[in-house]
Amino acid sequence: MAFATVLPQFLPTLRYSQAVSAPNLSATEMDEVANIRERRRGGKPVYQAQIRMAGYPSRTATFPTKRLAERWAKTIEAEMIEGKHFRSVDARRRTLAEAIDRYLENEAPKLRDGRMHRYTLPWWREQLGGYKLCDITPALLVEYRDELAAEPFRRARPGAKHSLLKPGEKAPEYKRKPNTVNNYLVPLRRVLSVAQKEWHWIANNPMDGVSKLDEGPPRTRFLSEEERAALLRETVKDPQLHCLVLLALSTAARAGELLHLEWRDVDLKEGRMLLGRKPGQQSKLETKNGQARTVWAQGEALRLLRERAKTSHRDGDRVFVSPDRRGGPSKYNYHDPFVSAVKAAGIEDFTFHGLRHSAATYLAQGGATFPQLKAAGGWKSNVALRYVHLAANDMKNIFSDLSEKVGGGEEKGKDPA
């Protein structure tokens, strides 16, 4: 009978006890490490293997044949000699919840942006937190990956303070898209990787046997001329949203980059903006790839920036803010007003990040070269690393042309505010 098929049936008889210090054993003494006894169970003979080695917990397991007991003993002895046994002990003793908690406390704060980890890991903790790490298998993870993709969820919570649901209205249900499910897999893979390589709790990462879902072709949705005009007719009703949207369309900047933009990084005379410095710090960068870059606001976008500066310009303050619960400044919550503007404009299947795709498309249509596109949008790849050093000043005319396209040119002869 195969060892691999018989052993699981007898795992409940596996026992651990605290190791007792003993002299180090030589290679010739290894045969004495495992002690195999014949016992009776239900009138039938069974064989109990016990392993004692200095520095390790003693291990005991029972098998139906002496041959299986000897094979198991040799396997455990080999693991002890190679130093792998400590990991197997931790894997049997520690749970996934312990790994996630330690990761969120000690590792997540080191990340440039750990929001996705803090958002997704609690789901895994709730579903699988009680499992021992040794029981977290690729098959189990695949099962829950598919469950994550299939289960419905609600974005809105009835009765929440800022909920847009009307009294008695039921929140709509959604299903997670493949890219969202994959975003849940990445933090868990990171947790188990740290548990393997840093903490030495497990010998192998079970996520190595879990594939991502097929996300299909990359999203390339961008605004047509008519859609852009319709959207701007709606956003103009909200000056702050209008300024944010025009800047995104004029510079190909990401939402996070604009939301972290501070007045001290804006040159209102030239329209130059430095993207990438985290508020209140000099070194840590908030661009997606961790590299700062310069873009230019021109035309209508620059005019709106100057208008905002007249009422909210203070060094160190963010350009885009919303009042918090105490009435002080907080990061601007653009999502709800933008969604409302898109809906009012009659535009379907469009997100704020689509403004970045739109800007890149307009730049390409205007004749921007591949290196210029890389420098303008801050895109990074192994092939294009040689082009990242392009001087940002070389991009000023391209940004000016783009600003005129999406918002109209600056009035000539008018002095900057």
N, C-alpha and C positions, 0 to 999 in steps of 0.2 A: 504493500500500500504506500502511496506517495507521501513523503514527509510533509509537503506543503498542504496536502488536503486533509491530513489527519490532525496536524498540530492545532488548527483553530478550534476543533472540537474539545480540546483539552486545555485551552487557555484559561478557563475559569479556575483551574487547579493551580495556576501559576502564582507563586507566593514570593514576597520579598521580606527580607529582614535586614536590620542594620549590620553592616560589616564589622567584624571584630579584627582589630589590628593583628597582623601575622607577618612573619618574616617574608621577604621577597623570595619568590620561588625561581629556581633555575629551569632551564629547558627540560632537563632530565626529570624534574619533579612535577612537570605539568600533568602527567597521568594521574597524580594523586589529587589534583584540584577538584575533579568531578567524582562524586560519590553516588553510585547507582544502587538502589535497593529494590528488591522484589517485595511487593505487598499484595494483599488480597482485597478485591473490591467486588461485592456481589458474587462471591465465590469464584471469581476469575482473577488471574494474576495480572497485575499492572506494575509498571516500573517507574520509580520515583528517582529523578536525577537532581542532585543538589551540587551547586558550584560555590566554592568559597575561594576568594582571591583577595589579597591585601589591597586595601584602598577602594574596594567595590562592595556594594550591597550583595549579600548572598542571594542566589537565585535557586528556586525550586520549582520543578514542573513534573507532571505525571503523564505517562504515555502507555499505550496498550502493548507495545513491544519494546524489548531491550534495545533493539537496533535503532528505533526512533529516538529513544532516550539518549543513546550515545551520539547520534548525529546532532541532536539539539545541543548537547553539552559541548561538543567540539565547536559548533557555531558560536555559542556564547563566549567560550574561551578565546576564540580568535578575535571577536569584537573587543574583548577586554584588553588583549595584548595590543591591538591596533589603536586603542583609545576611543573607539566608537561607542563603547557601552555607556559612557556617561550621557551621551546624547539620547540613547534609547531609554535610559532611566528618566531623564527630564521629560521626554516625549510622553511617557506613561504617567508622569506625575502632574504635569502642567496642562492647563486648558487653553483653548484658543482665546477665551476671554482675558486670561492673564497676559497673553502675548499682545493683544490689542490694547489693553489698558496701559501696559508698559510702553508700547510704541507711541500712543497718543501723548503720554506724559513726558517721555524723554526724547523721542525722535521727531515727531511731527513739528515741534517748535523750531527745529533746525531747518525746515524746508522754507524755500522762498515764499511759497503760497501753499499752506496746508489745509485750505478750506475743503477741498474735495475729499481729503483723507478724514477730516473731522465729520463730514457729512455722510460718507458712505460706510465707514467702518462700523458705526453703531448697528447698521442693518445686519452685517455679518455676525456681530456680537450677539444680537438678539436671536438669530437663527441657529448659530453653531457654537455659541460661546461656551456651552456646557460640555462640548466634546473635548476629550484628551487630544493632544497634538498628534499622538500616534494613530488616532482614529480619523484624522483629517486626510482623506485619500482623494486622488484625482476624480474618482467616480462620484464621491460625495459632493465635491465642489462643482462638478458638471451638473449634477442633479439640481443643486441650488442656484446655479447660474441660469438654468432653463426656467426654474421657478421664478426667479427675479424678472426674467423677460416676460413671463406669462401673467404674473399677478397684476391686477389693477391697482392704481394708487390715485390719490386726490392731491392736487396742488393747494387748494383752498381749504381752510378750516372754518366751518360755520361758527359764528360767535367770536372769532378772533378780533382783536382791537382794530386792525387795519384791513379786515376782510371786505371785499367788494360784493360779497353775496348779500342778497336781500333777505330779510327775515323769512324763514321758512323755505328758502331756496336750497336745493340740494346741490352740493358741489359735484361737478362733472368728474367722471373717471377717465383715466388715461392708462396707456401701457407704455412701458419704457422702450425706447428705440435701441437698436443694437449698439450704437455708439455710447449711449447712456449705460447700458449693461457693462460694456467694456471699461467704462470709467469706474465702475464698482470693482472690477477685477484688479485693476492696477494697484490700488492701495493695499488690498489683501496680499497680493504677490509681494509687495514691499515688506509687509509685516513678517511674512514667512521667510523671506530672504534674510532679514535682519536676525530672526530667530535662528536661522541656520548658520550664518556666517559670523555674526557678532556675539550672540548669546550662547551658541552651541547647544541649543535645546533640541534640535532635530538634525538628522543626518542628511536629509534630502528635502527639497522644496516641492510639495505636492502640486503647486501651481505650474510646475514644468510640464505636467501632463494635462493641462487645461488650455484649450485654445480660445481665442477671442471669437466673437460672432462676426460674421461678414457684414461690414457696414455699407457695402455697395460703393459706387464711385464717389469721390469727394464732392462736397456740396459747392456749387459754383453759382448759386442764385445771386443775381445783381439786378438793380433797378433799371428799367427802360426809361427813355426820356419822359414818357407820359407818367409813369409811376413816380419818378423822382419829383416832377412838378406837382403831382397830387399830394405827395407826402409833405413837401415843403409848405404847401398851402395849409396843411393841418398843423404842422409844428410851429409855424409862425405865431400861432395863438398862445404859445407858451415860450416866452423869450429865452429861458434857460435851456429848455429842450431844443429849441431851434438852433441855438448857438452850438450845443453839443453835437447835434446831427450834422450841421454844416461843417464843423471841424472834422468829424469822422469822414465825411464825404470828400473833404478838401485835402486831407493829409494821410488817409489810410491808417489812421491810428486806431488801436484797440480801445474798447470801452474802458478797461481797467487803467490804461495809460492816461487817458483823458481825465478820469475820475481822480487820479492821484496827482494830476498836474497842479503845481503851485504857482502863484503869481511871480515869485522870485525867479522862476524858470521861463518867464514869458517876456520877450522884448517887444513892447507895444509899438515901438517906432518901426522896426523892421519886420515884425510879425514872426520872429524866430521863436521856437518853443523847444525846450529840452525835455524829452520824454525819458523817464527811467529812474528818477531819484525818488526814493521812498520818503514820504512826508516826515520831516524832523530829523532825517539822517543824511549824511553826505556820501556814504559808500554803497549801501544796499540798494539794488536797482529793482524797479517794479515792472520792467518790460518782461514779456514772456520768456525771452531767451537770456535775460539777465544783462543785456548790453544796452547802454544809453544810446540814443540817436537824436538828431535834430530834424525838425520838420518846420515848414513855414505856413503860417496862416495868411492868406491874402484876400483881397476883395471884400466881399460881404462878411465872411467869417472873421476877418480882422476888425472890421467895423463893429461887429457885435461884441467882440472881445473888449474893444476900447469902451464901448457903452457899459459893459458889465464892470469894467475897472473903475468907472466913476463912482460907483456905489459900494463896491465890495473889495477894492484893491488894497490889500495889506500884506506886506512881506510875510511869508510863511503860511498864509491862508490858501486853501484850495480854491481853484477857480470855480468849481462846481460843488455846491453844498445844498443841503436841505436842513431845516431846523430839526433838532432832536426833541426829545420829550421835555427837556428843560428850556427849550427855546434857543439853545446854542447851535453852532454849526455842526453838521454831520455830513457824511458822504452822500452825495446826491443819488436819490433813488429814481433812476430814469425809466425803469422797466415798465411800470404801469402806464405812465403817460405816453410812452413810446408805443406800446401795444395798442392803446386807444387811438393814437394818431394813425397807425397803420390800418387799423380796422375802419376808421372813418374815411381813409383815402381809398378804400376798396382794394387794398393790396393783399394778396394771399401768399402764404408760405414764405414769410420774410421775417428775419430776426435782426437785431441791432448789428450783429457781426456781419450781416449782409452788406452793411454800409462800407465795410472794409473791402469786401469782394468787389463792390461797385466801384470804389475809388481805384483799386488796382486795375480793373477792366478799363476805366476811363483813361488811366495813365498809359496803358498799353495801346489803346486806340489812338492816343495822342502822339505816339511815336517813341515812348520811353523804351530804352534798351533793357535787356535782361539785368545787367549789373545795376542800372538805375532803379529798376523795380525792387531789387533786393535791398538796396540801400534805403530807398524811400519807405518801404514797409517793414524793414527790420527782419525780413525773412532770413533764415540761416540754414545752410546745408553744407555738407562736406565739399560738394562741387563748387559752391559759390563763396566759400570762405575768403578766397583771394580778392573778392570784390567788396567785401564789407568795409575796407579801409577807404573807399571813395569819399572824397570831401563832401560834406553835406551842402556846402555852398553851390556845388555843381547842380543841385536839385532845385534851386530856388525858382528858376524860370519854369520848370515843369509844374511845381506846386502853384505858381501864379496862374499858369494856363488852366490848370484844373479848377482853381477857385473861381475864375471867370466863367468857366463852363457851368458849375453847379450853383453859383450864387451871384454872378454879376461882378464886374470889375469895380475897383475903387475909384471914386470920383477924382479925376485929375485936377491938380492944382489945389486940392484941399489939404490943409495941414493936419498932421496926425494929432489926435486928441492927447 
